[in-house]
Amino acid sequence: VQLVESGGGLVHPGGSLRLSCAASGSIFSIYSMGWYRQAPGKERELVAQITRTGSTNYPDSVKGRFTVSIDNAKNTVYLQMNSLKPEDTAVYYCNAGRGTSPNYWGQGTQVTVSS
């Protein structure tokens, strides 16, 4: 499975960004897709995960601000990020899993929230 991300960049605090991640290859095996992030000096952490049936999982730090969605026909997962904060600055990694945990990773896309 190959994952190609797009949509990162620089945004002011309070702004919005949308990330996209398209999967290709052995996509029949994929049950869930989503996003993790890793800030400098910190561990990689879950941002949002969604199953093909639409069940979602978010940590408290992004609930109400971030929305994950999936287009099963396009094998693409999206992350809409609103009300961005400087602490959201990180490299965001798309993932895909045969279950609810990641098995495959994208190359990462930088999101920087700064004035």
C-alpha positions in Angstrom: 0.0 0.0 0.0 1.3 3.4 -0.9 0.1 6.6 0.7 0.6 10.1 -0.9 -0.2 13.1 1.2 -0.9 16.7 0.2 -2.1 19.9 1.8 0.4 20.9 4.4 1.8 24.4 4.8 2.0 27.6 6.9 -1.1 29.0 8.5 -1.8 31.7 11.0 -3.3 30.8 14.4 -7.0 30.4 14.1 -6.7 29.4 10.5 -7.6 26.3 8.7 -6.0 23.6 6.5 -7.1 20.5 4.8 -4.8 17.5 4.4 -5.5 14.7 1.8 -4.0 11.3 1.5 -4.6 8.9 -1.4 -4.0 5.2 -1.0 -3.0 2.9 -3.9 -1.8 -0.7 -4.2 -3.4 -3.5 -2.1 -6.2 -1.3 -0.9 -8.6 -4.1 -0.5 -6.8 -5.0 2.7 -7.3 -1.5 4.3 -9.9 -1.2 7.1 -8.9 2.2 8.5 -7.1 5.3 7.6 -6.1 8.4 9.5 -3.4 10.8 10.7 -0.7 10.9 13.3 1.6 13.9 14.0 5.1 14.3 15.4 6.5 17.6 16.7 10.2 18.1 17.3 11.4 16.3 20.4 8.0 14.6 20.9 6.6 11.2 20.2 4.3 10.5 17.3 0.7 10.8 18.4 -2.7 10.0 17.1 -4.6 12.9 15.5 -7.6 11.2 14.0 -8.6 7.7 12.7 -11.6 6.6 10.7 -12.7 3.2 9.5 -14.3 2.4 6.1 -17.7 2.2 8.0 -17.2 5.7 9.3 -16.3 5.2 12.9 -13.9 7.9 14.1 -11.4 8.3 17.0 -9.9 11.6 18.1 -7.8 12.6 21.1 -9.2 15.4 23.3 -6.6 17.8 22.0 -8.2 18.1 18.6 -11.9 17.2 19.3 -14.2 19.9 18.0 -11.5 21.4 15.8 -10.4 18.6 13.5 -12.6 16.4 11.3 -11.5 13.2 9.5 -13.4 11.9 6.6 -13.0 9.1 4.0 -14.0 8.7 0.4 -14.0 4.9 -0.1 -14.5 5.2 -3.8 -11.3 7.3 -4.1 -9.4 5.5 -1.3 -8.7 8.9 0.1 -8.7 10.2 3.6 -9.0 13.9 4.5 -8.3 15.9 7.6 -10.0 19.2 8.0 -8.2 21.3 10.6 -9.9 24.4 12.0 -9.0 26.8 14.8 -5.4 25.8 14.4 -3.0 26.6 17.3 0.8 26.9 17.4 0.9 23.6 19.3 -0.6 21.9 16.3 2.7 22.5 14.5 4.2 19.1 13.5 4.8 16.8 10.6 1.5 15.0 9.9 1.7 11.4 8.7 -1.1 9.6 6.9 -1.5 6.0 7.9 -3.6 3.0 6.8 -4.3 -0.2 8.7 -5.6 -3.6 8.1 -7.3 -3.2 11.5 -7.6 -0.1 13.6 -3.9 0.3 14.1 -1.5 1.6 11.4 0.4 -0.8 9.2 1.4 1.7 6.4 2.7 5.2 6.5 3.0 8.2 4.2 6.1 10.3 3.9 4.7 13.1 6.1 3.7 16.7 5.4 4.7 19.7 7.5 2.0 21.9 9.1 3.3 25.1 10.7 1.0 27.3 12.7 2.6 30.7 13.3 1.9 34.4 13.2 
